[in-house]
Structure formats: structure tokens, C-alpha cells
């Protein structure tokens, strides 16, 4: 599982936009969004760089968590 800090998420639309963007690139991706913690957790075949780029393309500030 890859975990990312994502700033700017605040509502169900944000969750849907990020989930759809990631699943469009990897249909089997499991995406969990925690608005309170400002985290997105992804299990799938995409690299950290690909995930970060897809989230950023939706307009959010993103960084990988270690």
C-alpha cells in the first residue's frame, strides 16, 4: 500500500475525483481517502510517481509518506 499526504481535499467530490482518476489509470486499484487525515492510500500497479502525478493533475498538492 502506498500512502500520500494530499492537501486541499475537503468533500465527497474530492474523494470521487481522486478515486476516478486513479482507477482510470489502474482499474483494479483500491483507493482509500481519509479527509480528516489528508491521506490517500492506494493499492495497485501504479508507481508512486504515477499516483502523485494523477492526484496533482486533479488540482491537489501531494507528497508520498514514508
Secondary structure as the mmCIF struct_conf table of DSSP 4:
data_model
#
loop_
_struct_conf.conf_type_id
_struct_conf.id
_struct_conf.beg_label_comp_id
_struct_conf.beg_label_asym_id
_struct_conf.beg_label_seq_id
_struct_conf.end_label_comp_id
_struct_conf.end_label_asym_id
_struct_conf.end_label_seq_id
STRN STRN1 UNK A 2 UNK A 7
BEND BEND1 UNK A 8 UNK A 8
BEND BEND2 UNK A 11 UNK A 11
HELX_RH_AL_P HELX_RH_AL_P1 UNK A 12 UNK A 25
TURN_TY1_P TURN_TY1_P1 UNK A 27 UNK A 28
STRN STRN2 UNK A 30 UNK A 34
TURN_TY1_P TURN_TY1_P2 UNK A 35 UNK A 38
STRN STRN3 UNK A 39 UNK A 43
BEND BEND3 UNK A 44 UNK A 45
HELX_RH_AL_P HELX_RH_AL_P2 UNK A 48 UNK A 57
TURN_TY1_P TURN_TY1_P3 UNK A 58 UNK A 59
STRN STRN4 UNK A 61 UNK A 64
#
